[in-house]
Every structure is written in C-alpha cells, then in structure tokens.
Amino acid sequence: MAERAGVLDDALRATGLEPVPQPDPSDERRLAQVRTTLSGVLAAAESQDSPEVATLVREQLDALGGADAGATAPAPRLTVALQDAADEVEAACLGAVSPALAQVLASASAGLLQARSLV
C-alpha cells in the first residue's frame, strides 16, 4: 500500500535506510531482447568459426547478465547478423529509460559494428 501511495521511499529514509531504485519494466524487456539477439549472434559466430567475434559477443553478454538459452537460430552470414544486432541494440539504447543502460547498449552497438571487421 505504501508503495502505491508513493511514500515507501520516505518511510525507508526515516529509518535511516536509503531506498534502492527499481529498474523500469520496459528496460528489463529491452535488456532481455538484447540478450536474446546477442545470443543468436554468438551462435552465428561459433557456427561460422569466428572466435574473435564470439569472444567479443560473449563479453557483452556477460556484462548484460549472460546468454539467453532461447536464442534464435544463427543468421546465414555473420556480417548480416552483426549489422542487424547492432541496429536492434541501438534501437533499444534509444528507448532506454535508464541512462546507465543506454550507455551500455550504445557501447554494445558500437562494438557489434566494429566486429564486422573481424569477420
């Protein structure tokens, strides 16, 4: 009830505790979609024997909470998968509520575009 009334944070502060902001639900959905997309790119990199790209994408996934077991099938060409993923991650970045998430997604999108040179 206090959360709905918007006074829960005030009650926590009164007890000496600092409230922890909760992530926006739309950002959580964006993050889940990006993880699925990157998991698909990782599968494509592994199936097309591109260890450098696989390492880069694996590091991005680790920073975002890990791979998604429900990833889509690998794209026929890794360069296409990288471009499509960069576009999707960029769109998620532009829609992010959290500035921190937007920054991480912008970096991930740029990394995916740069990874095309590794293919």
C-alpha positions in Angstrom: 0.0 0.0 0.0 2.8 2.4 0.9 4.5 1.7 -2.5 1.3 2.6 -4.3 0.9 5.8 -2.3 4.5 6.8 -3.2 5.6 7.1 0.4 7.6 3.8 0.8 10.9 5.6 0.0 10.1 8.3 2.6 9.4 5.6 5.2 12.8 3.9 4.4 14.7 7.2 4.6 13.0 7.9 8.0 14.5 4.6 9.4 18.0 5.6 8.1 17.9 3.3 5.0 18.5 4.6 1.5 16.0 3.1 -1.0 17.3 1.2 -4.0 15.8 2.3 -7.2 14.0 -0.5 -9.1 14.6 -0.9 -12.8 12.0 0.2 -15.3 10.0 -2.8 -16.6 10.4 -1.6 -20.2 14.2 -1.5 -19.7 14.0 -5.1 -18.3 12.2 -6.1 -21.5 14.7 -4.3 -23.7 17.6 -6.0 -21.9 16.0 -9.4 -22.3 15.5 -8.8 -26.0 19.1 -7.6 -26.5 20.4 -10.7 -24.6 18.4 -12.9 -27.0 19.7 -11.1 -30.0 23.3 -11.3 -28.8 22.9 -15.0 -28.0 21.9 -15.5 -31.6 24.9 -13.6 -32.9 27.1 -15.7 -30.6 25.6 -18.9 -32.1 26.3 -17.5 -35.5 29.9 -16.6 -34.6 30.6 -20.0 -33.2 29.0 -21.9 -36.1 30.9 -19.8 -38.6 34.3 -20.3 -36.8 34.8 -16.7 -35.8 36.4 -16.9 -32.4 37.3 -13.2 -32.2 33.6 -12.2 -32.7 32.5 -15.0 -30.4 34.8 -13.7 -27.6 33.5 -10.1 -28.1 29.9 -11.1 -28.0 30.4 -13.4 -25.0 31.9 -10.5 -23.1 29.0 -8.3 -24.0 26.6 -11.0 -22.8 28.5 -11.4 -19.6 28.1 -7.7 -18.9 24.4 -7.9 -19.6 23.7 -10.9 -17.4 24.6 -13.9 -19.6 23.4 -15.7 -22.7 19.8 -16.5 -23.3 19.0 -20.1 -23.8 16.1 -19.3 -26.0 18.2 -17.6 -28.7 17.2 -17.6 -32.3 18.9 -19.7 -34.9 22.2 -18.3 -36.3 22.0 -16.0 -39.3 23.3 -17.3 -42.6 26.0 -14.6 -42.7 27.8 -13.3 -39.6 28.2 -9.8 -41.1 24.4 -9.6 -41.6 23.8 -10.9 -38.0 26.2 -8.3 -36.6 24.6 -5.4 -38.5 21.1 -6.5 -37.6 22.1 -6.9 -34.0 23.8 -3.5 -33.9 20.6 -1.9 -35.3 18.4 -3.6 -32.7 20.7 -2.8 -29.8 20.9 0.8 -31.0 17.0 1.0 -31.1 16.9 -0.5 -27.5 19.5 2.2 -26.5 17.4 5.0 -27.8 14.3 3.8 -26.0 16.0 3.0 -22.7 14.8 4.8 -19.6 17.9 4.3 -17.5 20.9 6.4 -18.6 23.3 3.7 -17.5 21.5 1.1 -19.6 21.5 3.5 -22.6 25.3 3.9 -22.2 25.9 0.2 -22.0 23.7 -0.5 -25.0 25.3 2.3 -27.1 28.7 0.7 -26.4 27.5 -2.8 -27.3 26.0 -1.5 -30.6 29.3 0.2 -31.5 31.2 -2.9 -30.6 29.0 -5.0 -32.9 29.6 -2.7 -35.8 33.3 -2.8 -35.2 33.3 -6.6 -35.0 32.3 -6.7 -38.7 36.0 -6.0 -39.5 36.9 -9.2 -37.7 34.8 -11.4 -40.0 
